[in-house]
């Protein structure tokens, strides 16, 4: 049975804060948006593969 997997709760503000505190890097909103989209995509792939097993 095919399940639709969607990841939503990754916020741009959280990404900016993590990079600022941990890496001492100031991200732009556009950079943070790209990271959020990448993390959503990666999480979706991992969850789909886990559910298929």
PQR file with spaces between the fields and no chain letter, atoms N, CA, C, O and H, PARSE charges and radii, in Angstrom:
ATOM       1  N    UNK     1       0.840   -1.186    0.000 -0.4000 1.5000
ATOM       2  CA   UNK     1       0.000    0.000    0.000 -0.0000 2.0000
ATOM       3  C    UNK     1       0.883    1.246    0.000  0.5500 1.7000
ATOM       4  O    UNK     1       1.778    1.370    0.836 -0.5500 1.4000
ATOM       5  N    UNK     2       0.644    2.148   -0.908 -0.4000 1.5000
ATOM       6  CA   UNK     2       1.425    3.384   -1.033 -0.0000 2.0000
ATOM       7  C    UNK     2       0.958    4.394    0.012  0.5500 1.7000
ATOM       8  O    UNK     2      -0.232    4.694    0.114 -0.5500 1.4000
ATOM       9  H    UNK     2      -0.083    2.047   -1.587  0.4000 1.0000
ATOM      10  N    UNK     3       1.900    4.908    0.778 -0.4000 1.5000
ATOM      11  CA   UNK     3       1.584    5.941    1.771 -0.0000 2.0000
ATOM      12  C    UNK     3       2.199    7.250    1.315  0.5500 1.7000
ATOM      13  O    UNK     3       3.312    7.274    0.792 -0.5500 1.4000
ATOM      14  H    UNK     3       2.867    4.665    0.696  0.4000 1.0000
ATOM      15  N    UNK     4       1.483    8.319    1.512 -0.4000 1.5000
ATOM      16  CA   UNK     4       2.028    9.633    1.199 -0.0000 2.0000
ATOM      17  C    UNK     4       2.768   10.145    2.425  0.5500 1.7000
ATOM      18  O    UNK     4       2.189   10.275    3.504 -0.5500 1.4000
ATOM      19  H    UNK     4       0.578    8.300    1.937  0.4000 1.0000
ATOM      20  N    UNK     5       4.040   10.430    2.252 -0.4000 1.5000
ATOM      21  CA   UNK     5       4.866   10.910    3.355 -0.0000 2.0000
ATOM      22  C    UNK     5       5.162   12.383    3.110  0.5500 1.7000
ATOM      23  O    UNK     5       5.602   12.769    2.027 -0.5500 1.4000
ATOM      24  H    UNK     5       4.510   10.324    1.376  0.4000 1.0000
ATOM      25  N    UNK     6       4.916   13.195    4.123 -0.4000 1.5000
ATOM      26  CA   UNK     6       5.178   14.616    3.999 -0.0000 2.0000
ATOM      27  C    UNK     6       5.809   15.125    5.286  0.5500 1.7000
ATOM      28  O    UNK     6       5.329   14.827    6.379 -0.5500 1.4000
ATOM      29  H    UNK     6       4.558   12.882    5.003  0.4000 1.0000
ATOM      30  N    UNK     7       6.870   15.884    5.157 -0.4000 1.5000
ATOM      31  CA   UNK     7       7.567   16.449    6.304 -0.0000 2.0000
ATOM      32  C    UNK     7       7.333   17.953    6.279  0.5500 1.7000
ATOM      33  O    UNK     7       7.564   18.606    5.261 -0.5500 1.4000
ATOM      34  H    UNK     7       7.260   16.127    4.268  0.4000 1.0000
ATOM      35  N    UNK     8       6.871   18.505    7.405 -0.4000 1.5000
ATOM      36  CA   UNK     8       6.496   19.922    7.415 -0.0000 2.0000
ATOM      37  C    UNK     8       7.177   20.764    8.487  0.5500 1.7000
ATOM      38  O    UNK     8       7.332   21.967    8.282 -0.5500 1.4000
ATOM      39  H    UNK     8       6.682   17.975    8.232  0.4000 1.0000
ATOM      40  N    UNK     9       7.578   20.214    9.583 -0.4000 1.5000
ATOM      41  CA   UNK     9       7.927   21.016   10.754 -0.0000 2.0000
ATOM      42  C    UNK     9       9.379   21.458   10.843  0.5500 1.7000
ATOM      43  O    UNK     9       9.920   21.560   11.944 -0.5500 1.4000
ATOM      44  H    UNK     9       7.451   19.236    9.749  0.4000 1.0000
ATOM      45  N    UNK    10      10.004   21.714    9.742 -0.4000 1.5000
ATOM      46  CA   UNK    10      11.356   22.272    9.748 -0.0000 2.0000
ATOM      47  C    UNK    10      11.213   23.752    9.388  0.5500 1.7000
ATOM      48  O    UNK    10      10.760   24.093    8.296 -0.5500 1.4000
ATOM      49  H    UNK    10       9.564   21.631    8.848  0.4000 1.0000
ATOM      50  N    UNK    11      11.602   24.621   10.316 -0.4000 1.5000
ATOM      51  CA   UNK    11      11.403   26.060   10.097 -0.0000 2.0000
ATOM      52  C    UNK    11      12.691   26.749    9.670  0.5500 1.7000
ATOM      53  O    UNK    11      13.785   26.370   10.089 -0.5500 1.4000
ATOM      54  H    UNK    11      11.970   24.344   11.203  0.4000 1.0000
ATOM      55  N    UNK    12      12.543   27.752    8.844 -0.4000 1.5000
ATOM      56  CA   UNK    12      13.678   28.533    8.349 -0.0000 2.0000
ATOM      57  C    UNK    12      14.390   29.211    9.513  0.5500 1.7000
ATOM      58  O    UNK    12      15.619   29.245    9.556 -0.5500 1.4000
ATOM      59  H    UNK    12      11.654   28.060    8.504  0.4000 1.0000
ATOM      60  N    UNK    13      13.627   29.746   10.449 -0.4000 1.5000
ATOM      61  CA   UNK    13      14.223   30.421   11.613 -0.0000 2.0000
ATOM      62  C    UNK    13      15.102   29.467   12.419  0.5500 1.7000
ATOM      63  O    UNK    13      16.155   29.858   12.924 -0.5500 1.4000
ATOM      64  H    UNK    13      12.628   29.719   10.413  0.4000 1.0000
ATOM      65  N    UNK    14      14.664   28.219   12.534 -0.4000 1.5000
ATOM      66  CA   UNK    14      15.447   27.223   13.267 -0.0000 2.0000
ATOM      67  C    UNK    14      16.784   26.959   12.585  0.5500 1.7000
ATOM      68  O    UNK    14      17.814   26.856   13.252 -0.5500 1.4000
ATOM      69  H    UNK    14      13.809   27.902   12.123  0.4000 1.0000
ATOM      70  N    UNK    15      16.772   26.849   11.275 -0.4000 1.5000
ATOM      71  CA   UNK    15      18.007   26.609   10.515 -0.0000 2.0000
ATOM      72  C    UNK    15      18.972   27.780   10.691  0.5500 1.7000
ATOM      73  O    UNK    15      20.161   27.573   10.932 -0.5500 1.4000
ATOM      74  H    UNK    15      15.935   26.933   10.733  0.4000 1.0000
ATOM      75  N    UNK    16      18.471   28.995   10.572 -0.4000 1.5000
ATOM      76  CA   UNK    16      19.320   30.182   10.736 -0.0000 2.0000
ATOM      77  C    UNK    16      19.927   30.203   12.134  0.5500 1.7000
ATOM      78  O    UNK    16      21.113   30.489   12.296 -0.5500 1.4000
ATOM      79  H    UNK    16      17.505   29.163   10.376  0.4000 1.0000
ATOM      80  N    UNK    17      19.113   29.899   13.145 -0.4000 1.5000
ATOM      81  CA   UNK    17      19.582   29.897   14.533 -0.0000 2.0000
ATOM      82  C    UNK    17      20.652   28.827   14.763  0.5500 1.7000
ATOM      83  O    UNK    17      21.671   29.095   15.399 -0.5500 1.4000
ATOM      84  H    UNK    17      18.150   29.666   13.014  0.4000 1.0000
ATOM      85  N    UNK    18      20.424   27.621   14.248 -0.4000 1.5000
ATOM      86  CA   UNK    18      21.398   26.527   14.426 -0.0000 2.0000
ATOM      87  C    UNK    18      22.734   26.888   13.788  0.5500 1.7000
ATOM      88  O    UNK    18      23.783   26.717   14.409 -0.5500 1.4000
ATOM      89  H    UNK    18      19.596   27.403   13.731  0.4000 1.0000
ATOM      90  N    UNK    19      22.705   27.384   12.557 -0.4000 1.5000
ATOM      91  CA   UNK    19      23.964   27.737   11.893 -0.0000 2.0000
ATOM      92  C    UNK    19      24.661   28.885   12.611  0.5500 1.7000
ATOM      93  O    UNK    19      25.888   28.900   12.699 -0.5500 1.4000
ATOM      94  H    UNK    19      21.852   27.524   12.053  0.4000 1.0000
ATOM      95  N    UNK    20      23.906   29.835   13.120 -0.4000 1.5000
ATOM      96  CA   UNK    20      24.496   30.974   13.833 -0.0000 2.0000
ATOM      97  C    UNK    20      25.165   30.516   15.124  0.5500 1.7000
ATOM      98  O    UNK    20      26.279   30.939   15.429 -0.5500 1.4000
ATOM      99  H    UNK    20      22.909   29.823   13.048  0.4000 1.0000
ATOM     100  N    UNK    21      24.483   29.642   15.891 -0.4000 1.5000
ATOM     101  CA   UNK    21      25.008   29.205   17.180 -0.0000 2.0000
ATOM     102  C    UNK    21      26.102   28.153   17.056  0.5500 1.7000
ATOM     103  O    UNK    21      27.116   28.229   17.750 -0.5500 1.4000
ATOM     104  H    UNK    21      23.578   29.298   15.643  0.4000 1.0000
ATOM     105  N    UNK    22      25.907   27.178   16.184 -0.4000 1.5000
ATOM     106  CA   UNK    22      26.830   26.038   16.102 -0.0000 2.0000
ATOM     107  C    UNK    22      28.011   26.276   15.167  0.5500 1.7000
ATOM     108  O    UNK    22      29.138   25.883   15.467 -0.5500 1.4000
ATOM     109  H    UNK    22      25.084   27.116   15.621  0.4000 1.0000
ATOM     110  N    UNK    23      27.748   26.914   14.047 -0.4000 1.5000
ATOM     111  CA   UNK    23      28.794   27.075   13.030 -0.0000 2.0000
ATOM     112  C    UNK    23      29.318   28.504   12.923  0.5500 1.7000
ATOM     113  O    UNK    23      30.282   28.776   12.207 -0.5500 1.4000
ATOM     114  H    UNK    23      26.832   27.234   13.803  0.4000 1.0000
ATOM     115  N    UNK    24      28.664   29.412   13.649 -0.4000 1.5000
ATOM     116  CA   UNK    24      29.019   30.827   13.599 -0.0000 2.0000
ATOM     117  C    UNK    24      28.964   31.370   12.170  0.5500 1.7000
ATOM     118  O    UNK    24      29.836   32.120   11.733 -0.5500 1.4000
ATOM     119  H    UNK    24      27.881   29.192   14.230  0.4000 1.0000
ATOM     120  N    UNK    25      27.904   30.964   11.457 -0.4000 1.5000
ATOM     121  CA   UNK    25      27.686   31.374   10.070 -0.0000 2.0000
ATOM     122  C    UNK    25      26.336   32.066    9.989  0.5500 1.7000
ATOM     123  O    UNK    25      25.331   31.546   10.473 -0.5500 1.4000
ATOM     124  H    UNK    25      27.195   30.355   11.813  0.4000 1.0000
ATOM     125  N    UNK    26      26.319   33.235    9.378 -0.4000 1.5000
ATOM     126  CA   UNK    26      25.071   33.967    9.163 -0.0000 2.0000
ATOM     127  C    UNK    26      24.500   33.572    7.800  0.5500 1.7000
ATOM     128  O    UNK    26      25.089   33.869    6.761 -0.5500 1.4000
ATOM     129  H    UNK    26      27.136   33.658    8.984  0.4000 1.0000
ATOM     130  N    UNK    27      23.361   32.907    7.817 -0.4000 1.5000
ATOM     131  CA   UNK    27      22.713   32.509    6.575 -0.0000 2.0000
ATOM     132  C    UNK    27      21.696   33.559    6.143  0.5500 1.7000
ATOM     133  O    UNK    27      21.087   34.237    6.970 -0.5500 1.4000
ATOM     134  H    UNK    27      22.883   32.666    8.662  0.4000 1.0000
ATOM     135  N    UNK    28      21.530   33.675    4.839 -0.4000 1.5000
ATOM     136  CA   UNK    28      20.434   34.492    4.330 -0.0000 2.0000
ATOM     137  C    UNK    28      19.164   33.645    4.383  0.5500 1.7000
ATOM     138  O    UNK    28      19.224   32.427    4.549 -0.5500 1.4000
ATOM     139  H    UNK    28      22.025   33.124    4.167  0.4000 1.0000
ATOM     140  N    UNK    29      18.033   34.296    4.242 -0.4000 1.5000
ATOM     141  CA   UNK    29      16.766   33.561    4.232 -0.0000 2.0000
ATOM     142  C    UNK    29      16.733   32.607    3.048  0.5500 1.7000
ATOM     143  O    UNK    29      16.243   31.485    3.178 -0.5500 1.4000
ATOM     144  H    UNK    29      17.984   35.286    4.106  0.4000 1.0000
ATOM     145  N    UNK    30      17.246   33.031    1.894 -0.4000 1.5000
ATOM     146  CA   UNK    30      17.259   32.167    0.709 -0.0000 2.0000
ATOM     147  C    UNK    30      18.108   30.911    0.946  0.5500 1.7000
ATOM     148  O    UNK    30      17.716   29.811    0.554 -0.5500 1.4000
ATOM     149  H    UNK    30      17.643   33.942    1.789  0.4000 1.0000
ATOM     150  N    UNK    31      19.267   31.077    1.585 -0.4000 1.5000
ATOM     151  CA   UNK    31      20.117   29.918    1.890 -0.0000 2.0000
ATOM     152  C    UNK    31      19.422   28.974    2.857  0.5500 1.7000
ATOM     153  O    UNK    31      19.462   27.756    2.681 -0.5500 1.4000
ATOM     154  H    UNK    31      19.586   31.970    1.903  0.4000 1.0000
ATOM     155  N    UNK    32      18.789   29.529    3.871 -0.4000 1.5000
ATOM     156  CA   UNK    32      18.077   28.711    4.855 -0.0000 2.0000
ATOM     157  C    UNK    32      16.911   27.976    4.199  0.5500 1.7000
ATOM     158  O    UNK    32      16.649   26.819    4.530 -0.5500 1.4000
ATOM     159  H    UNK    32      18.755   30.519    4.015  0.4000 1.0000
ATOM     160  N    UNK    33      16.210   28.627    3.277 -0.4000 1.5000
ATOM     161  CA   UNK    33      15.109   27.976    2.560 -0.0000 2.0000
ATOM     162  C    UNK    33      15.611   26.781    1.761  0.5500 1.7000
ATOM     163  O    UNK    33      14.956   25.739    1.727 -0.5500 1.4000
ATOM     164  H    UNK    33      16.422   29.566    3.008  0.4000 1.0000
ATOM     165  N    UNK    34      16.772   26.922    1.117 -0.4000 1.5000
ATOM     166  CA   UNK    34      17.347   25.811    0.357 -0.0000 2.0000
ATOM     167  C    UNK    34      17.691   24.643    1.274  0.5500 1.7000
ATOM     168  O    UNK    34      17.458   23.487    0.924 -0.5500 1.4000
ATOM     169  H    UNK    34      17.305   27.768    1.145  0.4000 1.0000
ATOM     170  N    UNK    35      18.237   24.937    2.429 -0.4000 1.5000
ATOM     171  CA   UNK    35      18.583   23.885    3.390 -0.0000 2.0000
ATOM     172  C    UNK    35      17.318   23.196    3.882  0.5500 1.7000
ATOM     173  O    UNK    35      17.285   21.970    3.991 -0.5500 1.4000
ATOM     174  H    UNK    35      18.426   25.877    2.714  0.4000 1.0000
ATOM     175  N    UNK    36      16.289   23.959    4.178 -0.4000 1.5000
ATOM     176  CA   UNK    36      15.024   23.384    4.639 -0.0000 2.0000
ATOM     177  C    UNK    36      14.442   22.457    3.574  0.5500 1.7000
ATOM     178  O    UNK    36      14.002   21.352    3.892 -0.5500 1.4000
ATOM     179  H    UNK    36      16.316   24.955    4.090  0.4000 1.0000
ATOM     180  N    UNK    37      14.434   22.890    2.327 -0.4000 1.5000
ATOM     181  CA   UNK    37      13.904   22.054    1.245 -0.0000 2.0000
ATOM     182  C    UNK    37      14.723   20.777    1.087  0.5500 1.7000
ATOM     183  O    UNK    37      14.166   19.702    0.862 -0.5500 1.4000
ATOM     184  H    UNK    37      14.791   23.787    2.069  0.4000 1.0000
ATOM     185  N    UNK    38      16.043   20.892    1.206 -0.4000 1.5000
ATOM     186  CA   UNK    38      16.898   19.710    1.118 -0.0000 2.0000
ATOM     187  C    UNK    38      16.595   18.736    2.263  0.5500 1.7000
ATOM     188  O    UNK    38      16.482   17.531    2.033 -0.5500 1.4000
ATOM     189  H    UNK    38      16.496   21.765    1.389  0.4000 1.0000
ATOM     190  N    UNK    39      16.464   19.239    3.472 -0.4000 1.5000
ATOM     191  CA   UNK    39      16.173   18.382    4.628 -0.0000 2.0000
ATOM     192  C    UNK    39      14.808   17.712    4.502  0.5500 1.7000
ATOM     193  O    UNK    39      14.652   16.548    4.869 -0.5500 1.4000
ATOM     194  H    UNK    39      16.555   20.217    3.658  0.4000 1.0000
ATOM     195  N    UNK    40      13.823   18.440    3.986 -0.4000 1.5000
ATOM     196  CA   UNK    40      12.500   17.849    3.754 -0.0000 2.0000
ATOM     197  C    UNK    40      12.597   16.709    2.741  0.5500 1.7000
ATOM     198  O    UNK    40      12.032   15.635    2.947 -0.5500 1.4000
ATOM     199  H    UNK    40      13.950   19.386    3.687  0.4000 1.0000
ATOM     200  N    UNK    41      13.323   16.952    1.640 -0.4000 1.5000
ATOM     201  CA   UNK    41      13.481   15.938    0.607 -0.0000 2.0000
ATOM     202  C    UNK    41      14.197   14.714    1.165  0.5500 1.7000
ATOM     203  O    UNK    41      13.766   13.584    0.937 -0.5500 1.4000
ATOM     204  H    UNK    41      13.783   17.824    1.472  0.4000 1.0000
ATOM     205  N    UNK    42      15.273   14.931    1.884 -0.4000 1.5000
ATOM     206  CA   UNK    42      16.042   13.836    2.466 -0.0000 2.0000
ATOM     207  C    UNK    42      15.204   13.042    3.467  0.5500 1.7000
ATOM     208  O    UNK    42      15.225   11.811    3.459 -0.5500 1.4000
ATOM     209  H    UNK    42      15.623   15.850    2.069  0.4000 1.0000
ATOM     210  N    UNK    43      14.483   13.729    4.310 -0.4000 1.5000
ATOM     211  CA   UNK    43      13.627   13.057    5.295 -0.0000 2.0000
ATOM     212  C    UNK    43      12.543   12.230    4.616  0.5500 1.7000
ATOM     213  O    UNK    43      12.250   11.114    5.044 -0.5500 1.4000
ATOM     214  H    UNK    43      14.465   14.729    4.317  0.4000 1.0000
ATOM     215  N    UNK    44      11.960   12.766    3.578 -0.4000 1.5000
ATOM     216  CA   UNK    44      10.919   12.051    2.847 -0.0000 2.0000
ATOM     217  C    UNK    44      11.465   10.769    2.229  0.5500 1.7000
ATOM     218  O    UNK    44      10.824    9.721    2.307 -0.5500 1.4000
ATOM     219  H    UNK    44      12.198   13.673    3.230  0.4000 1.0000
ATOM     220  N    UNK    45      12.632   10.844    1.624 -0.4000 1.5000
ATOM     221  CA   UNK    45      13.257    9.663    1.012 -0.0000 2.0000
ATOM     222  C    UNK    45      13.544    8.603    2.069  0.5500 1.7000
ATOM     223  O    UNK    45      13.243    7.426    1.871 -0.5500 1.4000
ATOM     224  H    UNK    45      13.153   11.695    1.561  0.4000 1.0000
ATOM     225  N    UNK    46      14.122    9.019    3.183 -0.4000 1.5000
ATOM     226  CA   UNK    46      14.457    8.075    4.255 -0.0000 2.0000
ATOM     227  C    UNK    46      13.194    7.424    4.807  0.5500 1.7000
ATOM     228  O    UNK    46      13.162    6.210    5.010 -0.5500 1.4000
ATOM     229  H    UNK    46      14.366    9.975    3.344  0.4000 1.0000
ATOM     230  N    UNK    47      12.165    8.211    5.049 -0.4000 1.5000
ATOM     231  CA   UNK    47      10.913    7.652    5.584 -0.0000 2.0000
ATOM     232  C    UNK    47      10.249    6.700    4.601  0.5500 1.7000
ATOM     233  O    UNK    47       9.742    5.654    5.008 -0.5500 1.4000
ATOM     234  H    UNK    47      12.191    9.197    4.884  0.4000 1.0000
ATOM     235  N    UNK    48      10.242    7.039    3.322 -0.4000 1.5000
ATOM     236  CA   UNK    48       9.655    6.139    2.316 -0.0000 2.0000
ATOM     237  C    UNK    48      10.395    4.808    2.279  0.5500 1.7000
ATOM     238  O    UNK    48       9.776    3.745    2.242 -0.5500 1.4000
ATOM     239  H    UNK    48      10.653    7.889    2.992  0.4000 1.0000
ATOM     240  N    UNK    49      11.714    4.873    2.288 -0.4000 1.5000
ATOM     241  CA   UNK    49      12.496    3.630    2.267 -0.0000 2.0000
ATOM     242  C    UNK    49      12.272    2.807    3.525  0.5500 1.7000
ATOM     243  O    UNK    49      12.190    1.580    3.464 -0.5500 1.4000
ATOM     244  H    UNK    49      12.217    5.736    2.318  0.4000 1.0000
ATOM     245  N    UNK    50      12.173    3.480    4.664 -0.4000 1.5000
ATOM     246  CA   UNK    50      11.913    2.770    5.918 -0.0000 2.0000
ATOM     247  C    UNK    50      10.543    2.084    5.873  0.5500 1.7000
ATOM     248  O    UNK    50      10.411    0.934    6.291 -0.5500 1.4000
ATOM     249  H    UNK    50      12.240    4.477    4.714  0.4000 1.0000
ATOM     250  N    UNK    51       9.539    2.778    5.373 -0.4000 1.5000
ATOM     251  CA   UNK    51       8.193    2.225    5.315 -0.0000 2.0000
ATOM     252  C    UNK    51       8.088    1.088    4.295  0.5500 1.7000
ATOM     253  O    UNK    51       7.255    0.194    4.444 -0.5500 1.4000
ATOM     254  H    UNK    51       9.646    3.713    5.033  0.4000 1.0000
ATOM     255  N    UNK    52       8.925    1.123    3.268 -0.4000 1.5000
ATOM     256  CA   UNK    52       8.913    0.054    2.259 -0.0000 2.0000
ATOM     257  C    UNK    52       9.521   -1.244    2.770  0.5500 1.7000
ATOM     258  O    UNK    52       9.227   -2.316    2.242 -0.5500 1.4000
ATOM     259  H    UNK    52       9.601    1.850    3.147  0.4000 1.0000
ATOM     260  N    UNK    53      10.354   -1.157    3.779 -0.4000 1.5000
ATOM     261  CA   UNK    53      11.021   -2.366    4.305 -0.0000 2.0000
ATOM     262  C    UNK    53      10.138   -3.142    5.234  0.5500 1.7000
ATOM     263  O    UNK    53      10.550   -4.178    5.756 -0.5500 1.4000
ATOM     264  H    UNK    53      10.592   -0.286    4.208  0.4000 1.0000
